[in-house]
């Protein structure tokens, strides 16, 4: 955990790594109310030990390299 002092205010920052495996689903929420939700399947993991970037096949058929942000949820298949 990193700490940064700003006068009398101390800020704490924690970085949480998103990990996924081939076959996991990524759900990306919109930053806007009632905005679209993107849904895709991880087809390749290019980072070390399940970390980004991921190659994702989105529900519209488009494939692309993806670096997840805080709006991304990883869903692991049941079983």
Phi and psi in radians as a Rosetta constraint file:
Dihedral C 1 N 2 CA 2 C 2 CIRCULARHARMONIC -1.644 0.35
Dihedral N 2 CA 2 C 2 N 3 CIRCULARHARMONIC 2.681 0.35
Dihedral C 2 N 3 CA 3 C 3 CIRCULARHARMONIC -2.270 0.35
Dihedral N 3 CA 3 C 3 N 4 CIRCULARHARMONIC 2.466 0.35
Dihedral C 3 N 4 CA 4 C 4 CIRCULARHARMONIC -2.331 0.35
Dihedral N 4 CA 4 C 4 N 5 CIRCULARHARMONIC 2.258 0.35
Dihedral C 4 N 5 CA 5 C 5 CIRCULARHARMONIC -1.675 0.35
Dihedral N 5 CA 5 C 5 N 6 CIRCULARHARMONIC 2.332 0.35
Dihedral C 5 N 6 CA 6 C 6 CIRCULARHARMONIC -2.289 0.35
Dihedral N 6 CA 6 C 6 N 7 CIRCULARHARMONIC 1.413 0.35
Dihedral C 6 N 7 CA 7 C 7 CIRCULARHARMONIC 1.193 0.35
Dihedral N 7 CA 7 C 7 N 8 CIRCULARHARMONIC -2.134 0.35
Dihedral C 7 N 8 CA 8 C 8 CIRCULARHARMONIC -1.572 0.35
Dihedral N 8 CA 8 C 8 N 9 CIRCULARHARMONIC -0.063 0.35
Dihedral C 8 N 9 CA 9 C 9 CIRCULARHARMONIC -1.734 0.35
Dihedral N 9 CA 9 C 9 N 10 CIRCULARHARMONIC 2.246 0.35
Dihedral C 9 N 10 CA 10 C 10 CIRCULARHARMONIC -1.913 0.35
Dihedral N 10 CA 10 C 10 N 11 CIRCULARHARMONIC 2.172 0.35
Dihedral C 10 N 11 CA 11 C 11 CIRCULARHARMONIC -1.753 0.35
Dihedral N 11 CA 11 C 11 N 12 CIRCULARHARMONIC 2.443 0.35
Dihedral C 11 N 12 CA 12 C 12 CIRCULARHARMONIC -1.999 0.35
Dihedral N 12 CA 12 C 12 N 13 CIRCULARHARMONIC 2.317 0.35
Dihedral C 12 N 13 CA 13 C 13 CIRCULARHARMONIC -2.204 0.35
Dihedral N 13 CA 13 C 13 N 14 CIRCULARHARMONIC 2.346 0.35
Dihedral C 13 N 14 CA 14 C 14 CIRCULARHARMONIC -2.220 0.35
Dihedral N 14 CA 14 C 14 N 15 CIRCULARHARMONIC 2.275 0.35
Dihedral C 14 N 15 CA 15 C 15 CIRCULARHARMONIC -1.768 0.35
Dihedral N 15 CA 15 C 15 N 16 CIRCULARHARMONIC 2.155 0.35
Dihedral C 15 N 16 CA 16 C 16 CIRCULARHARMONIC -1.953 0.35
Dihedral N 16 CA 16 C 16 N 17 CIRCULARHARMONIC 2.080 0.35
Dihedral C 16 N 17 CA 17 C 17 CIRCULARHARMONIC -1.370 0.35
Dihedral N 17 CA 17 C 17 N 18 CIRCULARHARMONIC 2.321 0.35
Dihedral C 17 N 18 CA 18 C 18 CIRCULARHARMONIC -1.470 0.35
Dihedral N 18 CA 18 C 18 N 19 CIRCULARHARMONIC 2.265 0.35
Dihedral C 18 N 19 CA 19 C 19 CIRCULARHARMONIC -2.138 0.35
Dihedral N 19 CA 19 C 19 N 20 CIRCULARHARMONIC 2.499 0.35
Dihedral C 19 N 20 CA 20 C 20 CIRCULARHARMONIC -2.582 0.35
Dihedral N 20 CA 20 C 20 N 21 CIRCULARHARMONIC 2.895 0.35
Dihedral C 20 N 21 CA 21 C 21 CIRCULARHARMONIC -2.276 0.35
Dihedral N 21 CA 21 C 21 N 22 CIRCULARHARMONIC 2.814 0.35
Dihedral C 21 N 22 CA 22 C 22 CIRCULARHARMONIC -0.974 0.35
Dihedral N 22 CA 22 C 22 N 23 CIRCULARHARMONIC 2.297 0.35
Dihedral C 22 N 23 CA 23 C 23 CIRCULARHARMONIC 1.750 0.35
Dihedral N 23 CA 23 C 23 N 24 CIRCULARHARMONIC -0.300 0.35
Dihedral C 23 N 24 CA 24 C 24 CIRCULARHARMONIC -1.213 0.35
Dihedral N 24 CA 24 C 24 N 25 CIRCULARHARMONIC 2.726 0.35
Dihedral C 24 N 25 CA 25 C 25 CIRCULARHARMONIC -1.831 0.35
Dihedral N 25 CA 25 C 25 N 26 CIRCULARHARMONIC 2.461 0.35
Dihedral C 25 N 26 CA 26 C 26 CIRCULARHARMONIC -1.926 0.35
Dihedral N 26 CA 26 C 26 N 27 CIRCULARHARMONIC 2.251 0.35
Dihedral C 26 N 27 CA 27 C 27 CIRCULARHARMONIC -2.041 0.35
Dihedral N 27 CA 27 C 27 N 28 CIRCULARHARMONIC 2.134 0.35
Dihedral C 27 N 28 CA 28 C 28 CIRCULARHARMONIC -1.991 0.35
Dihedral N 28 CA 28 C 28 N 29 CIRCULARHARMONIC 2.009 0.35
Dihedral C 28 N 29 CA 29 C 29 CIRCULARHARMONIC -1.384 0.35
Dihedral N 29 CA 29 C 29 N 30 CIRCULARHARMONIC 2.617 0.35
Dihedral C 29 N 30 CA 30 C 30 CIRCULARHARMONIC -1.315 0.35
Dihedral N 30 CA 30 C 30 N 31 CIRCULARHARMONIC 2.610 0.35
Dihedral C 30 N 31 CA 31 C 31 CIRCULARHARMONIC -1.376 0.35
Dihedral N 31 CA 31 C 31 N 32 CIRCULARHARMONIC -0.131 0.35
Dihedral C 31 N 32 CA 32 C 32 CIRCULARHARMONIC -2.015 0.35
Dihedral N 32 CA 32 C 32 N 33 CIRCULARHARMONIC 2.538 0.35
Dihedral C 32 N 33 CA 33 C 33 CIRCULARHARMONIC -1.045 0.35
Dihedral N 33 CA 33 C 33 N 34 CIRCULARHARMONIC 2.364 0.35
Dihedral C 33 N 34 CA 34 C 34 CIRCULARHARMONIC 1.119 0.35
Dihedral N 34 CA 34 C 34 N 35 CIRCULARHARMONIC 0.265 0.35
Dihedral C 34 N 35 CA 35 C 35 CIRCULARHARMONIC -1.349 0.35
Dihedral N 35 CA 35 C 35 N 36 CIRCULARHARMONIC 2.900 0.35
Dihedral C 35 N 36 CA 36 C 36 CIRCULARHARMONIC -1.209 0.35
Dihedral N 36 CA 36 C 36 N 37 CIRCULARHARMONIC 2.621 0.35
Dihedral C 36 N 37 CA 37 C 37 CIRCULARHARMONIC -1.863 0.35
Dihedral N 37 CA 37 C 37 N 38 CIRCULARHARMONIC 2.270 0.35
Dihedral C 37 N 38 CA 38 C 38 CIRCULARHARMONIC -1.668 0.35
Dihedral N 38 CA 38 C 38 N 39 CIRCULARHARMONIC 2.474 0.35
Dihedral C 38 N 39 CA 39 C 39 CIRCULARHARMONIC -2.349 0.35
Dihedral N 39 CA 39 C 39 N 40 CIRCULARHARMONIC 2.293 0.35
Dihedral C 39 N 40 CA 40 C 40 CIRCULARHARMONIC -2.659 0.35
Dihedral N 40 CA 40 C 40 N 41 CIRCULARHARMONIC 2.889 0.35
Dihedral C 40 N 41 CA 41 C 41 CIRCULARHARMONIC -1.919 0.35
Dihedral N 41 CA 41 C 41 N 42 CIRCULARHARMONIC 2.330 0.35
Dihedral C 41 N 42 CA 42 C 42 CIRCULARHARMONIC -1.272 0.35
Dihedral N 42 CA 42 C 42 N 43 CIRCULARHARMONIC 2.118 0.35
Dihedral C 42 N 43 CA 43 C 43 CIRCULARHARMONIC -1.921 0.35
Dihedral N 43 CA 43 C 43 N 44 CIRCULARHARMONIC -0.191 0.35
Dihedral C 43 N 44 CA 44 C 44 CIRCULARHARMONIC -2.793 0.35
Dihedral N 44 CA 44 C 44 N 45 CIRCULARHARMONIC 2.435 0.35
Dihedral C 44 N 45 CA 45 C 45 CIRCULARHARMONIC -1.932 0.35
Dihedral N 45 CA 45 C 45 N 46 CIRCULARHARMONIC 2.079 0.35
Dihedral C 45 N 46 CA 46 C 46 CIRCULARHARMONIC -1.745 0.35
Dihedral N 46 CA 46 C 46 N 47 CIRCULARHARMONIC -0.241 0.35
Dihedral C 46 N 47 CA 47 C 47 CIRCULARHARMONIC -1.476 0.35
Dihedral N 47 CA 47 C 47 N 48 CIRCULARHARMONIC 3.056 0.35
Dihedral C 47 N 48 CA 48 C 48 CIRCULARHARMONIC -1.450 0.35
Dihedral N 48 CA 48 C 48 N 49 CIRCULARHARMONIC 2.350 0.35
Dihedral C 48 N 49 CA 49 C 49 CIRCULARHARMONIC 0.995 0.35
Dihedral N 49 CA 49 C 49 N 50 CIRCULARHARMONIC 0.731 0.35
Dihedral C 49 N 50 CA 50 C 50 CIRCULARHARMONIC 1.458 0.35
Dihedral N 50 CA 50 C 50 N 51 CIRCULARHARMONIC 0.135 0.35
Dihedral C 50 N 51 CA 51 C 51 CIRCULARHARMONIC -1.586 0.35
Dihedral N 51 CA 51 C 51 N 52 CIRCULARHARMONIC 2.796 0.35
Dihedral C 51 N 52 CA 52 C 52 CIRCULARHARMONIC -1.070 0.35
Dihedral N 52 CA 52 C 52 N 53 CIRCULARHARMONIC 2.828 0.35
Dihedral C 52 N 53 CA 53 C 53 CIRCULARHARMONIC -1.463 0.35
Dihedral N 53 CA 53 C 53 N 54 CIRCULARHARMONIC 2.842 0.35
Dihedral C 53 N 54 CA 54 C 54 CIRCULARHARMONIC -2.095 0.35
Dihedral N 54 CA 54 C 54 N 55 CIRCULARHARMONIC 2.561 0.35
Dihedral C 54 N 55 CA 55 C 55 CIRCULARHARMONIC -1.655 0.35
Dihedral N 55 CA 55 C 55 N 56 CIRCULARHARMONIC 2.188 0.35
Dihedral C 55 N 56 CA 56 C 56 CIRCULARHARMONIC -2.136 0.35
Dihedral N 56 CA 56 C 56 N 57 CIRCULARHARMONIC 2.410 0.35
Dihedral C 56 N 57 CA 57 C 57 CIRCULARHARMONIC -1.757 0.35
Dihedral N 57 CA 57 C 57 N 58 CIRCULARHARMONIC 1.902 0.35
Dihedral C 57 N 58 CA 58 C 58 CIRCULARHARMONIC -1.341 0.35
Dihedral N 58 CA 58 C 58 N 59 CIRCULARHARMONIC 2.824 0.35
Dihedral C 58 N 59 CA 59 C 59 CIRCULARHARMONIC -1.049 0.35
Dihedral N 59 CA 59 C 59 N 60 CIRCULARHARMONIC -0.381 0.35
Dihedral C 59 N 60 CA 60 C 60 CIRCULARHARMONIC -1.498 0.35
Dihedral N 60 CA 60 C 60 N 61 CIRCULARHARMONIC 0.050 0.35
Dihedral C 60 N 61 CA 61 C 61 CIRCULARHARMONIC 1.677 0.35
Dihedral N 61 CA 61 C 61 N 62 CIRCULARHARMONIC -0.259 0.35
Dihedral C 61 N 62 CA 62 C 62 CIRCULARHARMONIC -1.210 0.35
Dihedral N 62 CA 62 C 62 N 63 CIRCULARHARMONIC 2.446 0.35
Dihedral C 62 N 63 CA 63 C 63 CIRCULARHARMONIC -2.038 0.35
Dihedral N 63 CA 63 C 63 N 64 CIRCULARHARMONIC 2.462 0.35
Dihedral C 63 N 64 CA 64 C 64 CIRCULARHARMONIC -2.870 0.35
Dihedral N 64 CA 64 C 64 N 65 CIRCULARHARMONIC 2.863 0.35
Dihedral C 64 N 65 CA 65 C 65 CIRCULARHARMONIC -1.377 0.35
Dihedral N 65 CA 65 C 65 N 66 CIRCULARHARMONIC 2.333 0.35
Dihedral C 65 N 66 CA 66 C 66 CIRCULARHARMONIC -2.340 0.35
Dihedral N 66 CA 66 C 66 N 67 CIRCULARHARMONIC 2.286 0.35
Dihedral C 66 N 67 CA 67 C 67 CIRCULARHARMONIC -1.921 0.35
Dihedral N 67 CA 67 C 67 N 68 CIRCULARHARMONIC 1.897 0.35
Dihedral C 67 N 68 CA 68 C 68 CIRCULARHARMONIC -1.203 0.35
Dihedral N 68 CA 68 C 68 N 69 CIRCULARHARMONIC 2.597 0.35
Dihedral C 68 N 69 CA 69 C 69 CIRCULARHARMONIC -1.942 0.35
Dihedral N 69 CA 69 C 69 N 70 CIRCULARHARMONIC -2.955 0.35
Dihedral C 69 N 70 CA 70 C 70 CIRCULARHARMONIC -1.209 0.35
Dihedral N 70 CA 70 C 70 N 71 CIRCULARHARMONIC -0.202 0.35
Dihedral C 70 N 71 CA 71 C 71 CIRCULARHARMONIC -1.589 0.35
Dihedral N 71 CA 71 C 71 N 72 CIRCULARHARMONIC 0.125 0.35
Dihedral C 71 N 72 CA 72 C 72 CIRCULARHARMONIC -1.812 0.35
Dihedral N 72 CA 72 C 72 N 73 CIRCULARHARMONIC 2.345 0.35
Dihedral C 72 N 73 CA 73 C 73 CIRCULARHARMONIC -2.052 0.35
Dihedral N 73 CA 73 C 73 N 74 CIRCULARHARMONIC 2.322 0.35
Dihedral C 73 N 74 CA 74 C 74 CIRCULARHARMONIC -1.696 0.35
Dihedral N 74 CA 74 C 74 N 75 CIRCULARHARMONIC 2.212 0.35
Dihedral C 74 N 75 CA 75 C 75 CIRCULARHARMONIC -1.950 0.35
Dihedral N 75 CA 75 C 75 N 76 CIRCULARHARMONIC 2.076 0.35
Dihedral C 75 N 76 CA 76 C 76 CIRCULARHARMONIC -1.533 0.35
Dihedral N 76 CA 76 C 76 N 77 CIRCULARHARMONIC 2.408 0.35
Dihedral C 76 N 77 CA 77 C 77 CIRCULARHARMONIC -1.082 0.35
Dihedral N 77 CA 77 C 77 N 78 CIRCULARHARMONIC 2.516 0.35
Dihedral C 77 N 78 CA 78 C 78 CIRCULARHARMONIC -1.217 0.35
Dihedral N 78 CA 78 C 78 N 79 CIRCULARHARMONIC 2.457 0.35
